Amino acid sequence: MTDAVAMTNERNQIFRDLFSGKTPKRVPISNPATQDFAIQYAGLDLAECQWNLTKLEPVYDKFCQDFYTDTYPGGSIRIPSHYQILGSTPIVMSSSGFMQHPEVVGLLAEEYDEFIASPYDCIIEKVLPRLFTEMNGAPGKVAMALAKAMRAHSDDMASLGTIRAKMNAKYGYATMMGALTEAPFDFLADFLRSFKGISGDVRRYPDKVLAACEAVLPLMIKKGTLPNPAMLGYTFIPLHMAPYLRDKDFATLYWPTFKKLVETMVSMGQNVQLFVENDWMRYLDYLYELPENTILRFEYGDAKLVKEKLGKKHIISGFYPITLLQTGTKQQCVDKAKELMDILAPGGKYWFQTDKSVINFESKGPVAENMRAVLEYVHENGAY
Amino acid sequence: MLGGEGKMDSKYYATWEEYLAEHPELDGKPAQAIAPKIQKYEDAMFVFIMDLLL
């Protein structure tokens, strides 16, 4: 057995233990930096590399060599080619090469009933033509654009998958599968009604918002289902809108379908990782109701309170403030990691991740060195 | 329909059984080989479409 295979086996066992509620051998660690960071760290052009993925293998090799992690680092769900081919307006590349999401409205308020009657049909017939210029027009034009986009996306995913397999084989990362979905309310908000639109809808048409969340729930479940639920991995669900809702709107409009989504994933034998964005401290009692060993990666909030209220039932992650990597000294960054480990690691059920992803690299800035120091500290001091 | 067990009920997505009902030319053909392939691309398109909105 090679060293890399042995490391993969060890890391897989650490995550199996973590996800099943056992105390693992040590605190598992994920590098918080994205593919964008890795490209810049390698000194290459961000836009060019995302269009020419053949340049990425040495990028990832250096990234993996220089920063400790137990899971494959980087990754990206937004590669530009298929968005460009489809004439995307909700996801566009900025002048600096970052893929960005402007506020868009894919579904008009007067189309709620149509969406509720058949969400997927409405997405195909109304939402996509509104948001993607090449999906609006003659059937032949739309068919050709869709075929080209699917092929481009498939090629890009194959390229990235090949690199991932090579890095896993070389560096011995845990071999985890992932699926992505959203809470029904967030799906309705993000690309369909927009932040502004949904914020008005909860007051003007709460019944339609609820009905739309219920109608789209089967799609969200299907989207979050892994090819084989027994695989080592999880369904990732980033949470967006709850902190912006009144308590009663959260209770009636957001929570019921979101809870059902998580419960259904878990009942199929899948792990669920929630990215608990912004501050959910007023919703901790709700989060406690979720199935045991739900993975909760927090952005902001009181880590001690979370450990106290949720730490015996759920797996806690996040909280490490990446802004400190930019503003702090190396010692301050390491001290923060120690502080969070002292709070969150006892008893297990802790995965070291940061409060958000690191996407930007400045060659003369401190982020890379501070991040390297933090990851090494957690690795060297995380044994149970 | 809070439950998620309900089918998608869309004219743009078909289960294998629904597809087979619309394609009688497949009667007597090796369904064990055809079904997973047809379903795979049905699901791949679903995932692609949904990823555009995530």
Interface residues (C-beta under 8 A of the other chain):
Chain A: I77 L86 S88 P90 I91 G106 S118 P119 Y120 D121 I123 I124 V127 L128 L131 F132 A149 M150 H153 L180 T181 E182 F187 D190 F191 L192 E214 A215 L217 P218 L219 M220 I221 K222 K223 P256 T257 K260 L261 T264
Chain B: M1 L2 G3 G4 E5 G6 K7 M8 D9 S10 K11 Y12 Y13 A44 M45 F46 V47 F48 I49 M50 D51 L52 L53 L54
